[in-house]
């Protein structure tokens, strides 16, 4: 790390979908997931879909947005990456309602 460079910071990111956007989300979901693989391993710390209700076996989950924890030095770095995501450029996430909140994990576990 260069002298004076800010350390990696955690960011809690909440991205609501546009209303009635499930069909659009599903149409670009594969592109979204593929695009995540191009980012550094330290960027996406966890992430997934926010749901209208618990998952029901055999049904497509009723997704209404995304929530994630991101590792980045600045909020601007988070904004830069998110605005390139197909969920923004493809009109899935309602960018005007996105929240990017500084965060400090006390605990992180995998299921």
LINNOR-V374071 format. One record per residue. N is the residue number from 1. RES is the residue in three letters. OMEGA is omega in radians with two decimals (999 if undefined). BURIAL is 1 if it has 16 or more other C-alpha atoms within 10 Angstrom, else 0. D_FIRST is the distance of its C-alpha to the first C-alpha in Angstrom with 2 decimals. Layout:
N:RES:OMEGA:BURIAL:D_FIRST + N:RES:OMEGA:BURIAL:D_FIRST
This chain:
1:UNK:3.13:0:0.00 + 2:UNK:3.11:0:3.79 + 3:UNK:3.11:0:6.49 + 4:UNK:3.12:0:8.38 + 5:UNK:-3.13:0:6.53 + 6:UNK:3.10:0:8.65 + 7:UNK:3.06:0:8.29 + 8:UNK:-3.12:0:10.17 + 9:UNK:3.03:0:13.79 + 10:UNK:3.13:1:16.99 + 11:UNK:3.02:1:19.66 + 12:UNK:-3.06:1:23.29 + 13:UNK:3.13:1:24.85 + 14:UNK:-3.06:1:28.63 + 15:UNK:3.08:1:30.21 + 16:UNK:3.03:1:34.02 + 17:UNK:2.93:1:36.00 + 18:UNK:3.12:1:38.69 + 19:UNK:3.13:0:42.02 + 20:UNK:-3.08:0:43.83 + 21:UNK:-3.05:1:40.81 + 22:UNK:-3.13:1:41.02 + 23:UNK:3.12:0:42.68 + 24:UNK:3.12:0:40.10 + 25:UNK:-3.10:1:37.24 + 26:UNK:-3.11:0:38.92 + 27:UNK:-3.13:0:39.50 + 28:UNK:-3.06:0:35.80 + 29:UNK:-3.14:0:34.35 + 30:UNK:3.10:0:33.94 + 31:UNK:3.12:0:31.96 + 32:UNK:-3.09:1:29.73 + 33:UNK:3.10:0:29.05 + 34:UNK:-3.13:0:28.49 + 35:UNK:-3.14:0:25.95 + 36:UNK:-3.08:0:23.81 + 37:UNK:-3.12:0:23.28 + 38:UNK:-3.08:0:21.34 + 39:UNK:3.09:0:18.42 + 40:UNK:-3.13:0:15.36 + 41:UNK:-3.12:0:16.56 + 42:UNK:-3.07:0:14.30 + 43:UNK:-3.12:1:16.01 + 44:UNK:-3.11:1:19.60 + 45:UNK:2.90:0:19.88 + 46:UNK:3.10:0:23.64 + 47:UNK:3.10:0:26.11 + 48:UNK:-3.08:0:29.75 + 49:UNK:2.92:1:32.93 + 50:UNK:-3.01:1:34.67 + 51:UNK:3.04:0:38.35 + 52:UNK:-3.09:0:41.70 + 53:UNK:3.11:0:43.06 + 54:UNK:3.14:0:42.31 + 55:UNK:3.07:0:42.26 + 56:UNK:-3.10:0:45.79 + 57:UNK:3.11:0:46.39 + 58:UNK:-3.14:0:47.45 + 59:UNK:3.02:0:46.35 + 60:UNK:3.11:0:43.43 + 61:UNK:3.13:1:41.32 + 62:UNK:-3.07:0:41.92 + 63:UNK:-3.13:1:38.39 + 64:UNK:-3.14:1:37.85 + 65:UNK:-3.14:1:34.12 + 66:UNK:3.01:1:30.73 + 67:UNK:-3.10:1:28.47 + 68:UNK:3.00:1:24.92 + 69:UNK:-3.05:1:21.79 + 70:UNK:3.02:1:18.66 + 71:UNK:-3.13:1:14.96 + 72:UNK:-3.12:1:13.26 + 73:UNK:-3.07:1:11.28 + 74:UNK:3.05:0:14.56 + 75:UNK:-3.14:1:18.24 + 76:UNK:3.10:0:18.48 + 77:UNK:3.10:0:16.25 + 78:UNK:3.14:1:18.73 + 79:UNK:-3.12:0:21.68 + 80:UNK:-3.12:0:20.69 + 81:UNK:-3.09:0:20.61 + 82:UNK:-3.09:1:23.70 + 83:UNK:3.07:0:25.77 + 84:UNK:-3.08:0:25.52 + 85:UNK:3.13:1:26.85 + 86:UNK:3.11:1:30.49 + 87:UNK:3.03:1:31.36 + 88:UNK:-3.09:1:30.73 + 89:UNK:3.13:0:32.03 + 90:UNK:3.04:0:34.88 + 91:UNK:3.09:1:36.00 + 92:UNK:3.13:1:35.39 + 93:UNK:3.07:1:33.07 + 94:UNK:-3.01:1:34.55 + 95:UNK:-3.14:1:31.61 + 96:UNK:-3.13:0:33.44 + 97:UNK:-3.14:0:33.31 + 98:UNK:3.07:1:29.70 + 99:UNK:3.08:0:27.92 + 100:UNK:-2.94:1:24.14 + 101:UNK:3.02:0:23.75 + 102:UNK:-2.98:0:20.82 + 103:UNK:3.06:0:21.26 + 104:UNK:-3.14:0:20.51 + 105:UNK:2.96:0:21.83 + 106:UNK:-3.07:0:24.13 + 107:UNK:3.01:0:25.20 + 108:UNK:3.12:0:24.60 + 109:UNK:2.98:0:27.09 + 110:UNK:3.07:0:28.33 + 111:UNK:999:0:32.06
